[in-house]
């Protein structure tokens, strides 16, 4: 019996090791959660056109969080609001009454706003052929598959002919329409939102939008789908004190972070949209800092943050997250932990959320509920990439108990 137990233990250890290696190698790409398809009334085999149209319909639905929100009659946008929620508030400037061609956009802005053009010139959008020619051992070579996926999406939507490939993604594709050769600057100009990006990057947009579907609190501790990037603008505008503030510039200061819902360049800064930038903790620090949510400061002062600050300049940031550990990244970043779920990576960063920014008795008293236990198990799996499962479990319990003790003190003070 002892020998049999030894063999079983060895097999379990080997299986655990293989699972960790699969995690580190990142052989599988994240699937879009089934909950999204269920809530949209779609089959998993739906083509890109059907998936995009269903996502777009929900994305623009005021009942699902689009627009000014339920307190919309209490406030009016300020001039800058058009850049924070472009679909609701943006209107083309009337200073330029002309129809511009694809090349004229580039030529004109090279003189008027050269920073935009230089940034775009460094992007993958402007260099698709260069990406296509990368050797297989280049860490950016995975982007060739993404280009192919984008082209398949556009063909499904009727925006790219079957015998054509994308030569580039230029100003006019994002700011007028994909594939447009000219556009009326005073009538057709648009500021891209999530749906514009999602037309090409459908997988990534659907992953992000699935936060609405996977954050389903068991006892309504938070409204469905929140707190999340996918509904962070709704969280703003449906807060009565925000909507009722007469100091609109102060209120819209909140929207500088609460706009992941309305666009994608909070993490992927325009017009380079660099994945290297988006993989670094500083990208998260734009919003996740300060007195009310000091996650970035906590990270920097942690052992993980110390390793990042002292060794991160030697890591190859072109390596995708799924391959980062194998390629020598010695400590996790925000992205490595929060974009991972059960060994796969996606733009849904809430599938392991438990405390949700706001410890409350309704959470603390229900941590033994299967919903919370499953999420803690997912965290343990994440931590076990670098730590032993026993260490991970002990640390997670340490965190939970510490939060509960602090919450008890707060409740007593109330």
N, C-alpha and C positions, 0 to 999 in steps of 0.2 A: 504493500500500500504506500509506503514511504517513497519507493522508487516511482510508482505511478504518479503520486502527487508531485514529485520532482519533475517528471516529464511534462505534466500539465502546466506546472509553473513556468517551465522553460518555454513551452509553446505559447503561453500567454505573453511572456516577456518578448518573444520573437514577434508575435503578432502586433504587440504594442509598438515595437521598434519599427516594423514595416509601416504601420499607420503614420507614425511620426515622419518617416522618410517620404511617404506620399504627400504629407502636409508640406514638408520642406520643398519638395520638388514641384509642387503645384501642378500636377499633371492634369487635373480636372478644372474646367472653368465653371464658375458659379451658374447654376440654373436660376431662371426667374421663379420665385416661389409660386407654388400651386395656388396659394390663397389669392394672388393677384388675378389669375385666370378665373377662379371661382367667382370673385366679386365682380369681375367684368363680364361674366357670362360667356367666356370663351373656352374653346377646347385648346389643350396645350399644343396641338398641331396647327393652330391658326397661322395663316401666312402673315408676313410683316405688315402688309397693308391693313389687315383686319385688326391686328394688335395695336398698331399706331392709331387707327381711327378710334378705337375704344378708349385708349389712354387719353387721346386728345379731347374726346367728348367729356370725360370725367375731369380732366385738368382745367377746362374752361367753364365748368359748371359752378355757378355761384353757390349752389346747395352743397357742393363738395369742397368749398374753400376758396374759389376764385373770386376776384373782385374786391370790393370795399368791405365786405363782411356785414354781419347783422347790425352793427352800429354805424353803418355807412352814412346815415343821415346826420351824424354828429360831427363829421369832419370833411374837409376838402383838401385835395392834394396841393402841395407847394410845387414850384417849378421843377425841383429836383426829383419829385416823385416819379416822373416819367421814366427815369433811369433805374429806379428800384422795382417798379412793377410795370414793365413796358407794355404788356398786352392790354392792361387796363387804362393806362394814362398816356402812352407815347403817341405823339402826332408829328409828322414830318415837318421840318422847318420850311418856311415859305420864302426864305431869302434866295433860294436858287431854283428858278423856274426853268428846268431843262430835263431832257431825256438823256441819260448818260449810258454809254456802252460799258461793257465789262472792263476793257482796257482803260477807258477814260476815268473810271473810279480810281484805279491805281495811279495813273498819271497825275490826276488832280491832287489827290491826298498825299502824294509824295512831296508836294510843295506846301500844302496847307497844314497837314498833320503828319509830318514825316515819321514821328514816333510810332504811330499806328502801323505804317507800312513796313518799317524796319522790323517791328515785332512780328507782324504777319510773315515777313520774308524768312524769319527763322523758324517758322512753325512747320509741322507736318503738312498742314493744309496746303502750303505753298510748295512743298517738296515731295509730292507723292511718288514721282518716278525715282527719286533718290532712295526712298524707303523700299520700293519694289526691287531695287538692285542690291540691297544689303545681303551679305553672305549669311548663311544659316547660323553661324556662330556669333553673329553680332547680337548683343542683348536687346536691340530694338527690332529684331527680325520678326517678332510676334505681331508687329503692327501691320505686316503684309496681310495677315489673316483678317485683321480688323478692316483694312481697306476693301478686301474682297467681300466681307460681310456688309459693309456700307453699300457697296455697289449692288449687292443682291437686294438689300432693303429698298433702294431707289428703283430698281427694276420692278419690284413687286408693286410699288406705288405709282408706277408709270412715269417716273421722273428721269429714267435713264434707259436708253434703248438697249435691247438685248445684245447687240454687237458692239457696244461702246464701253469704254472704261473712263473713269474720272481722270482728267488731266491735272486738275488742281481744284481746290476749294477756295474761291476768291471772294472779295468783298460782296459782290453782287449775289452770290449764292446764299449768303446768310442775311443780307440786308434788303434784298428784293425777293428772290425766289431761287431755289436750286435749279441750275441749268439756264437761268435767264441770260439773255445776251444784251439786254438793255432794260432800263427802268426809269420811270418818272420820279425824279428826286423829290418833288413836292407832293406827290400823291401816294407813291408805292413804297417809299422808304420805311423800313421797320427796324426796331431794336430787338434783336433775338431774345426769345424766352426759352424755357425748357422744351417746349414742343418743337421749336425750330431746330435746336440741337438734337432732339430726339428723332427727328426725321431721318437723319443719317445714323446717329448713335442710339439706335432703338434698344439694343440690349442694355446699355448702360442706363438709359433713361427709365426703362421698365424696372430695372433693379432699384433705382432710387425711388420711383413711384410706389414700389411694393412696400415701402415703409408704412404706407397707409394701411396695408392689408395684414402686416405681420405684427404690428404693435397693438394687440387686442387684449387690453388689460382685463383680467378675470373678474374684478369687482369694481370696474369703472374708476380705478384710482386716478386715471387721466382720461381725457376724451380719446376716442378711438384714433389711432394713428399718430398720437402725440405723446411726448415731445419728439420731433423728427425734423430732418431737413425737408422732407416732402410736404410738410404742412406748417413750416415755421412762420410763413407770412400770415396764415390764418390765425396762428396763435397771437400774433401782434394785433391785427385789426379786430379780433373778437374779444379783446380785453377792454372793458368799458373805460378804464382810466386812461388807456392809450388813446382811444377814439375821442374821449371827451376833453382832452388837454387842449387849452387854447394856444399853448406854446408849440406850434406844429413843427418847428425845426428841431426841437428837443425830442418830440415824439418820433419824427422820422429818423432821428439818430439811431433809434432802436432798429429801424428797418435796414440800416446799413449791414446788419448781420442777419436779420430775419427776412432774407430774400433768396435763400437757396431754393425755395419753392418756385419763385418766379423766374429764375434764370440760373445759369450754370457757372458763370465766371467768378463767383465768390471763391471757389476752389481752383478753377482753371482760368487764371487771369487772362483777359483778352489783351492782345490779339495773337499771342503765341500759344496759349492753351497748353502749356508745358506739363507733361506728366511728371517730369523731374521735380518741378516746383510743387505739384499737387501731392507728391509722395513725402514731402518733408514736413516736420511738425510745425514749421513756421506758417504753412498754409492754413493749418487749423487755428493757429494762434491769432489770426485776424479777428476771430470771434470768441474763441474759447479762452478768454483771459479776463482778469479783473476781479473785483470783490465778489460779484454775484455768481461767477462761474470761472474759477481760477484753475481750470484743468491744465493749461499750458505751463503755468508756474509750478504746479504740482509735478508735472512730467519732468521739467528741467531739473528740479531739485531731487528727483528720485534717482536710484541707481541706473535705471534705464536711461534717464536723461543725461546723467553724467557720462555714460559710455557714448551716447550720441554726440555730446559736445566735444569729447576728447578724441573720438575716433571716426565720427561720421564723415569727415572730409576725405577719408580714404575709401569710402564705400562707393560702388558704382550705382548711381541713382537712375541710370537708364534701365537697370534690371527691374523687371516687373515684380510686384509684391510677392507673387506666388513662388518666385525663385530667389528671393532676397536672402533667406537664411542659408540656403545651399551655396550662394555666391559670396558669403563672407560677412553678412550683416550680423554683428555680434549682440545686438540688443534691439528690442522692438521699438517702433515709433507708434504714434497714435494710429496711423493708417494700418500698420501691420496687424494690430490687435483688433481694431474696431471694424475693419472691412472684411475680416475673416469670420467665417461661420462654418463649423464642422469640416474644416480643411479646405474650403473654397473661399474665393474672394469676390466681393461685389460692391456696388455702390449703395447697398442697403446696410446701414451702420447701426440698426436698432434691434437686430434679432437676438442680441444678448442683453439688452437693456433690462435692468431690474429695479434700481432705485430711481431712475428717471429724473436726475437733477434735484429732486425735491423729496428727501426722506419724510415719510408721513406714517402715522400709525396704521393706515389702511394697507400699506406695503409691509411694514415691520411685523404686523400681526398675521400676515399670510405668506411668509416666506417658505412655509412647508407645503404650500399649494403646488401641484405638479407643474403649473405654468412657470413659477419661479424656480423650482428645482431643476427643470429641464434647462433653463437658461444658465443656472449656476454650473450645471454639468458641461454645457457648451463652453463656458469660461474656463473650466478646469482643463478641457481638451486644448483650448488655446494656450493656456499657460504651460501645459505639458510639452509644448514644442521645445522649450528651453529648461523647464524645471521638472522635477519628479512629480508624479501625480499626488503623492502624499504632501509634498511641500505646497503644491498649488491648492489642495483642499484646505490645508491648515491656514494658508494665507487668506483665502476667500472667507473662511469662517471668522478669522480675525477681523477682517473688514466689516462683515455683517454685524458681528457682536459689538464692535466699536461704534458703528453707526446707530445701532439700537440703543446703546447706553447714552450716547449724545442726544438722541431724540427724546429719551426719557427725561433728561435734564431740561430740555427745551419745553416739553409738555408740562413738567412740574412748574416751570417759571410762568407759564401761561395761566 
